[in-house]
Every structure is written in C-alpha cells, then in structure tokens.
C-alpha cells in the first residue's frame, strides 16, 4: 500500500449535522491497538496538509464505505459537539494491562524487550474507537511536532497535547 492508500479522503453525502466543513478519512486495513483505530502518521501529515483552510473538523472511520449507522452516528456527533477538541466513542478495557519498563542491564543482552512491573486496574481505562470526530486545529497543534511512532491514534495525540476529548455514547 502506498501512503495515499493508508488514509483516504471519502466523498460522502453532506452530513446534516454540520454547520462547517467536515472531511471524513477512511482508514483501510483495520490496524488497531485493542479497539482503537490507528492511522499511518506520515499519511496523516500529508492528508492534513492537503486540506483547505476552512475545514474545521475531521472524522476518522474504519474502511472506505461507512454503513448508514456510522453516518447517523457521525451526524449525531456533529450536532452534539461544543467547544471540545473532539468526541469519540469508547470501549472499556477488557484485556490485561501491564505497566512495563526496559530492563537495566550492564553490557549483557537480554531476550525480553521489557519487564512487567505490575498490573493496572482496568476499571477506569477506556480505548477510543471509531468514529472519532476531531477539531482540525487541535489535531494540527498535536502534530506540530511529528510523532515518532509510525501508527498513531489521532484523538490520543490531542489528549497527549493537553486537548479536551469527550466520550460520546455508543
């Protein structure tokens, strides 16, 4: 897959809940971290650079052909968003989560890439899942310093940059 194939701008019917320009990105391939959809960061930077300046919001969905229910959810999210930097649906963490650290070894090679220190209480841990509705300016601010990872979660980047993301009911 080429970079442009890793993040597609979708031509969709106008979304009724939008008073401003919205661009929907389709993320093919289903690359995930748990339920969170990951986006190829070099392709994301290119696609954002191609957007017109008047695009105020971007939406990330899985695949290139959203179902009617997904379009209805996006439309509802567009009507609900206020001053937040984004709205996302979420799923409670179900898998075991471990806090890890790199081993401290003097000159020796270790077979394990990390050491598990302890488990993490999952009762308040969520993962974002598509669709993700984000304010374009917040995403651009979060990407002012390009991420070091090849695959990223756009909403997670905004949160890591101090942005305000709220959850939207499924």
LINQUI-V757909 format. One record per pair of residues at least 12 apart in sequence whose C-alpha atoms are under 10 Angstrom apart, sorted by the first residue. I is the first residue (numbers start at 1). J is the second residue. If there is no record, write none. Layout:
i: {I/I}
j: {J/J}
This chain:
i: {1/2/3/3/3/3/3/3/3/4/4/4/4/4/4/5/5/5/5/5/5/6/6/6/6/6/6/6/6/6/6/6/7/7/7/7/7/7/7/7/7/7/7/7/7/7/7/7/7/8/8/8/8/8/8/8/8/8/8/8/9/9/9/9/9/9/9/9/9/9/9/10/10/10/10/10/10/10/10/10/10/11/11/11/11/11/11/12/12/12/12/13/14/15/15/15/15/15/15/15/16/16/16/16/16/16/16/17/17/17/17/17/17/17/17/17/18/18/18/18/18/18/18/18/19/19/19/20/20/20/20/20/21/21/21/21/21/21/21/22/22/22/22/22/22/22/22/22/22/22/23/23/23/23/23/23/23/23/23/23/23/24/24/24/24/24/24/24/24/24/24/25/25/25/25/25/25/25/25/25/25/25/25/26/26/26/26/26/26/26/26/26/26/27/27/27/27/27/27/27/27/28/28/28/28/28/29/29/29/30/30/30/31/31/31/32/32/32/32/33/33/33/33/33/33/34/34/34/34/34/34/34/35/35/35/35/35/35/35/35/35/35/36/36/36/36/36/36/36/36/36/36/36/36/36/36/36/37/37/37/37/37/37/37/37/37/37/37/37/37/37/38/38/38/38/38/38/38/38/38/38/38/39/39/39/39/39/39/39/40/40/40/40/40/40/41/41/41/41/41/41/41/41/41/41/42/42/42/42/42/42/43/43/44/44/44/44/45/45/45/45/45/48/48/48/48/49/51/53/53/54/55/55/55/56/56/56/56/56/57/57/57/57/57/57/57/57/57/57/58/58/58/58/58/58/58/58/59/59/59/59/59/59/59/59/59/59/59/59/59/60/60/60/60/60/60/60/60/60/60/60/61/61/61/61/61/61/62/62/62/62/66/70/70/71/73/73/73/73/73/74/74/74/74/74/74/76/77/77/77/77/77/77/78/78/80/81/81/81/81/81/83/83/83/84/84/84/84/84/84/84/85/85/85/85/85/85/85/85/85/85/85/85/85/85/85/86/86/86/86/86/86/86/86/86/86/86/86/86/86/86/86/87/87/87/87/87/87/87/87/87/87/87/87/87/88/88/88/88/88/88/88/88/88/88/88/88/88/88/88/89/89/89/89/89/89/89/89/89/89/89/89/89/90/90/90/90/90/90/90/90/90/90/90/90/90/91/91/91/91/91/91/91/91/92/92/92/92/92/92/92/93/93/93/93/93/93/93/93/94/94/94/94/94/95/96/96/96/96/97/97/97/97/97/97/97/98/98/98/98/98/98/98/98/99/99/99/99/99/99/99/100/100/100/100/100/100/100/101/101/101/101/101/102/102/102/103/103/126/127/128/128/128/128/128/129/129/129/131/132/132/132/132/132/132/133/133/133/133/134/134/134/134/135/135/135/135/137/138/138/138/138/138/138/138/138/138/139/139/139/139/139/139/139/139/140/140/140/141/141/141/141/142/142/142/142/142/142/142/142/142/142/143/143/143/144}
j: {29/43/40/41/42/43/44/46/47/40/42/43/44/46/47/26/27/28/29/40/43/25/26/27/28/29/39/40/41/42/43/44/25/26/27/28/29/39/40/41/42/43/44/46/47/60/62/63/64/24/25/26/27/28/43/44/47/60/63/64/23/24/25/26/27/47/51/58/59/60/64/23/24/25/26/27/61/63/64/65/66/23/24/25/26/64/65/24/65/66/71/71/75/71/72/74/75/76/78/79/71/72/74/75/76/78/79/72/74/75/76/77/78/79/80/81/57/74/75/76/77/78/79/81/56/78/79/54/55/56/57/78/52/53/54/55/56/57/58/54/55/56/57/58/59/78/133/134/135/136/48/51/52/55/56/57/58/59/60/133/136/57/58/59/60/61/64/74/131/132/133/39/44/47/58/59/60/61/62/63/64/131/132/39/59/60/61/62/63/64/65/66/131/39/40/60/61/62/63/64/130/61/62/63/64/65/62/63/64/61/62/63/62/151/152/129/151/152/153/127/128/129/151/152/153/91/93/94/95/127/128/129/90/91/92/93/94/126/127/128/129/130/89/90/91/126/127/128/129/130/131/132/152/153/154/155/156/60/61/62/127/128/129/130/131/132/151/152/153/154/155/60/62/129/130/150/151/152/153/154/155/156/60/62/150/151/152/153/154/149/150/151/152/153/154/143/146/147/148/149/150/151/152/153/154/146/147/149/150/151/152/150/151/143/151/152/154/140/143/144/146/147/136/139/140/143/140/136/136/137/136/135/136/137/134/135/136/137/138/78/85/86/133/134/135/136/137/138/139/86/132/133/134/135/136/137/139/74/78/86/87/88/130/131/132/133/134/135/136/154/74/88/129/130/131/132/133/134/153/154/155/74/129/130/131/132/133/129/130/131/132/131/130/131/131/89/131/168/169/170/87/88/130/131/132/133/168/89/131/132/133/168/169/133/134/168/133/134/135/166/168/135/164/165/134/135/138/163/164/165/166/133/134/135/136/137/138/139/155/158/159/162/163/164/165/166/132/133/134/135/136/138/139/155/158/159/163/164/165/166/167/168/128/131/132/133/134/135/155/164/165/166/167/168/169/127/128/129/130/131/132/133/134/155/165/166/167/168/169/170/126/127/128/129/130/131/132/133/166/167/168/169/170/125/126/127/128/129/130/131/132/166/167/168/169/170/125/126/127/128/129/167/169/170/122/123/124/125/126/127/128/121/122/123/124/125/126/127/128/122/123/125/126/127/122/119/120/121/122/116/118/119/120/121/122/125/115/116/117/118/119/120/121/122/114/115/116/117/118/119/120/113/114/115/116/117/118/119/113/114/115/116/117/114/115/116/115/116/167/156/153/154/155/156/167/153/155/170/168/153/154/155/165/167/168/154/155/165/168/154/155/158/165/155/158/163/165/158/154/155/157/158/159/161/162/163/164/154/155/156/157/158/159/161/163/154/157/158/157/158/161/163/154/155/156/157/158/159/160/161/162/163/157/158/161/161}
